[in-house]
Amino acid sequence: MTGGARMGVPFVVAAPSGTGKTTVCRACVGRDPRLEFSISHTTRAPRAGERSGVDYHFVSPADFRSMVEESEFLEHASYGGENYGTSIEALRVPMEDRGHDVLLEIEVQGAAQLRDRQRNARFIFLLPPSMKVLEQRLRGRGTDTADAIDRRLGVADRELEAIRFFDYAVVNDDLENTISSVLEIIAAEREGSQAAVEMARARHDRQDVHTAWLSGGGSRRD
Ligand code: 5GP
């Protein structure tokens, strides 16, 4: 980084599976030229249309293990029987070389590791409109068996507990509003003025949003 250049901020976005975080994250990166997507490493196979070096770095289990042994990851976790991790390089290049902010779309175990290790990171939790809607979305996809859906809902319950260590929360009940909210949080933190951050915190405070979501029946499935 050249002298005096700005150092980017990592923004961690997590959400229960089915909340729509990939769509939200991709839209945010597409609309903010100073925001880049953190490209993770994974051992899972590419899905149709996914490209290595763009969506993920797709690696073998042996390569992933050797990266773990060489301490190349800032965080890593297993999810659905596969390994996922954010390398030190995935953040260093955009943040230090380009002074850009980085969006990390990761699951909650990895987010918890970053909470301890990456002091400058900011944490945004996306909530589904309600657990009932989440269940309907998972069933509506038609890709999973009833058992697999029950397992995912169980995971979603556990993932929701992690909301307590996040800074911000946004309910994804309207895609455009959600994207605007996430971009507003990023812009406020980037600007760094206390007034801007306080305003973003007041509008998207994790505790307030979570309490309103619970009292609106967000956690009920029946
Ligand atoms: P998918 O296989 O559907 O792309 O991702 C499965 C889960 O792994 C998602 O919750 C996704 O956010 C998460 N994930 C993707 N990359 C990483 C990563 O680098 N670290 C961690 N901890 N989770 C990740």
Residues whose N, C-alpha, C, O or C-beta is under 5 A from the ligand:
A	BS01	5GP	S40 H41 H76 A77 Y79 Y84 G85 T86 E105 I106 E107 G110
